[in-house]
Amino acid sequence: MQAMTPNDYCRQKAAPPGSGLYYSTLYLDATRADALVALYALRAELDEVLSGAVDIEPARAKLAWWRVEIGECFQQRASHPVTQALAKLPSLAADEARLLELVAGVEADLYQGRYADYAALEHYCRHVSSTLHEVASGILGERNEATVAFARDIGVVWQLGEIVRNVGRDARMGRLYLPNAELQQFNVSEADIFDGRHNDNVKALLAFPRQRIRALRGQALARLAPTGRM
């Protein structure tokens, strides 16, 4: 039986047949498709550290290991299948700081369970999502700064969408990403979220970020250069 390659491992982790990423990379050339899948496999590995965290210290140690392993990847000494695949990134030299920023954003989740206001939440989104989208734009060969800026902004939009979609799931894990200022604005308590209440105040609270997402997406598209729409 043929041994699993690093790219096989990444596809199994992040882009199995039928998944969105599988179809998104179907018509890319093999080099770029493999690089994108490796990138999202790294995100999946980091998310697993977070989702499986019962105690902070073991999770922090695992993320510290990933930080070292990313450095090893850039020295062509990677030991994990994901970082072995990442070592082939077309824009490798420019991406180390961004990948380390991604790890830092995930690590922040271990310590910061709440966000005071939208500015704090946006900062988090830029760490854990904008960096990912920026690296992805480099893999796709994008060099136009306006288009790269669009990728960063859409990273925030995407992460905000994930937060709204997964409010219930995150609450079951003891996490709440909706800003405290907005809970107060709509007279919603943390207990309302953690207990799964669906009263009118909670419905209004959840509608608010959806409006923000639509506005931010429109603003990002408006700033996108015509060549970036091709």
C-alpha positions in Angstrom: 0.0 0.0 0.0 1.4 3.4 -1.0 2.4 5.6 2.0 0.4 8.8 2.6 2.3 11.9 1.4 2.2 15.3 3.2 -0.2 16.5 0.5 -2.4 13.5 1.0 -2.5 14.2 4.7 -3.4 17.8 4.2 -6.2 16.9 1.8 -7.6 14.4 4.2 -7.5 17.1 7.0 -8.8 20.1 5.1 -10.2 19.3 1.7 -11.8 15.8 1.5 -13.9 15.1 -1.6 -17.2 17.0 -1.4 -15.9 19.8 0.8 -15.9 23.4 -0.1 -12.2 23.6 -0.3 -12.1 20.5 -2.5 -14.2 22.2 -5.1 -12.5 25.6 -4.6 -9.2 24.1 -5.7 -10.4 21.7 -8.3 -9.4 23.8 -11.3 -6.2 25.3 -9.8 -2.8 24.0 -11.0 -1.4 21.4 -8.7 1.2 23.6 -7.0 -1.2 26.3 -6.0 -3.9 23.8 -5.0 -1.6 21.8 -2.8 -0.3 25.1 -1.2 -3.8 26.3 -0.4 -4.9 23.0 1.1 -1.7 22.9 3.2 -2.5 26.4 4.5 -6.0 25.4 5.5 -4.8 22.2 7.0 -2.6 24.3 9.3 -5.6 26.3 10.4 -7.5 23.0 11.0 -4.6 21.7 13.2 -4.5 24.9 15.2 -8.3 24.9 15.6 -8.1 21.3 16.9 -5.7 22.4 19.6 -8.2 25.1 20.7 -11.3 22.9 20.5 -9.7 20.1 22.4 -8.3 22.4 25.2 -9.4 21.4 28.6 -6.5 23.0 30.4 -4.6 26.1 29.1 -1.1 24.9 29.7 -1.1 21.7 27.5 -2.8 23.7 24.7 -0.2 26.5 25.1 2.6 23.9 24.9 1.1 22.5 21.7 0.8 26.0 20.1 4.4 26.7 21.2 5.4 23.5 19.4 3.6 24.7 16.2 5.4 28.0 16.5 8.7 26.2 16.5 7.6 23.8 13.7 6.7 26.7 11.5 10.2 28.1 12.0 11.6 24.7 11.1 9.4 24.7 8.0 11.1 27.8 6.8 14.5 26.2 7.4 13.3 23.2 5.4 13.5 21.0 8.5 9.8 20.4 9.1 8.7 17.1 10.7 4.9 17.3 10.5 3.1 16.5 7.2 1.4 19.9 7.2 4.6 21.9 7.6 6.3 19.6 5.1 3.7 20.6 2.6 3.8 24.2 3.6 7.6 24.2 2.9 6.6 24.2 -0.8 4.6 27.5 -0.6 5.3 29.7 -3.6 5.6 32.8 -1.4 7.4 31.0 1.4 9.8 33.8 2.3 7.1 36.4 2.9 4.7 34.2 4.9 6.5 33.2 8.1 5.4 36.3 10.1 1.8 35.9 8.9 1.7 32.2 9.9 3.1 33.0 13.3 0.5 35.8 13.6 -2.1 33.1 13.0 -0.8 31.0 15.8 -0.8 34.1 18.1 -4.4 34.8 17.3 -5.4 31.2 18.1 -3.4 31.3 21.3 -5.2 34.5 22.3 -8.4 32.4 22.4 -7.0 30.5 25.3 -6.8 33.6 27.5 -9.4 36.0 26.2 -12.9 34.6 26.4 -14.6 37.9 26.0 -14.3 41.1 23.8 -15.2 44.5 25.2 -16.3 46.0 21.9 -16.2 45.6 18.2 -12.7 47.1 17.8 -11.3 44.3 20.0 -13.2 41.7 18.1 -12.0 43.1 14.8 -8.4 42.9 16.0 -8.9 39.2 16.8 -10.5 38.6 13.4 -7.5 40.2 11.6 -5.1 37.9 13.5 -7.0 34.6 12.9 -8.5 35.2 9.5 -7.1 38.2 7.6 -3.6 36.7 7.8 -4.9 33.4 6.3 -6.6 35.2 3.4 -3.5 37.3 2.8 -1.3 34.2 2.5 -3.9 32.6 0.3 -3.8 35.7 -2.0 0.0 35.3 -2.3 -0.4 31.6 -3.2 -2.8 32.6 -6.0 -0.1 35.0 -7.3 -1.9 38.2 -6.4 0.4 41.2 -6.1 -2.0 44.1 -6.5 -2.1 45.8 -3.1 -5.8 46.8 -3.5 -6.7 43.2 -4.0 -4.5 42.0 -1.1 -6.2 44.6 1.1 -9.6 43.2 -0.1 -8.4 39.7 0.9 -7.6 41.1 4.4 -11.0 42.8 4.7 -12.9 39.8 3.5 -11.0 37.8 6.1 -12.7 39.9 8.8 -16.1 39.4 7.1 -15.6 35.7 6.9 -14.6 35.4 10.5 -17.5 37.5 11.7 -19.8 35.3 9.7 -18.3 32.2 11.4 -18.9 33.9 14.8 -22.5 34.6 14.2 -23.1 31.1 12.7 -21.5 29.3 15.6 -22.8 31.3 18.6 -24.5 28.2 20.0 -21.5 25.9 19.4 -19.1 28.3 20.9 -21.3 28.9 23.9 -21.3 25.1 24.6 -17.5 25.3 24.7 -17.7 28.3 27.1 -16.7 30.9 24.5 -18.6 34.1 23.6 -17.3 36.3 20.8 -20.2 38.8 20.7 -18.8 42.1 22.2 -19.9 43.0 25.7 -20.9 46.5 24.5 -23.4 45.0 22.1 -24.8 42.6 24.7 -25.4 45.6 26.9 -26.9 47.6 23.9 -29.5 44.9 23.3 -30.0 44.1 27.0 -28.8 40.5 26.6 -26.9 38.8 29.4 -24.2 36.2 29.0 -26.6 33.7 30.6 -29.1 34.3 27.8 -26.5 33.1 25.3 -25.1 30.2 27.4 -28.6 29.0 28.2 -29.6 29.1 24.6 -32.5 31.6 25.1 -34.1 32.9 21.9 -36.0 35.9 23.1 -36.6 39.1 21.0 -33.5 40.8 22.5 -31.2 37.9 21.5 -32.7 37.9 18.0 -32.1 41.6 17.7 -28.5 41.1 19.0 -27.8 38.5 16.4 -29.3 40.5 13.6 -26.9 43.4 14.4 -23.6 41.7 13.3 -25.3 40.4 10.2 -26.0 44.0 9.1 -22.4 44.8 9.9 -21.2 41.9 7.8 -23.2 43.0 4.8 -21.9 46.6 5.1 -18.3 45.5 5.5 -18.6 43.2 2.5 -20.0 46.0 0.4 -17.2 48.4 1.5 -14.6 45.8 0.7 -16.0 45.2 -2.8 -16.3 48.9 -3.5 -12.5 49.3 -2.8 -11.6 46.3 -5.0 -9.9 47.4 -8.3 -11.7 46.3 -11.5 -8.7 44.0 -12.3 -9.3 42.2 -9.0 -12.8 41.2 -10.1 -11.7 39.1 -13.0 
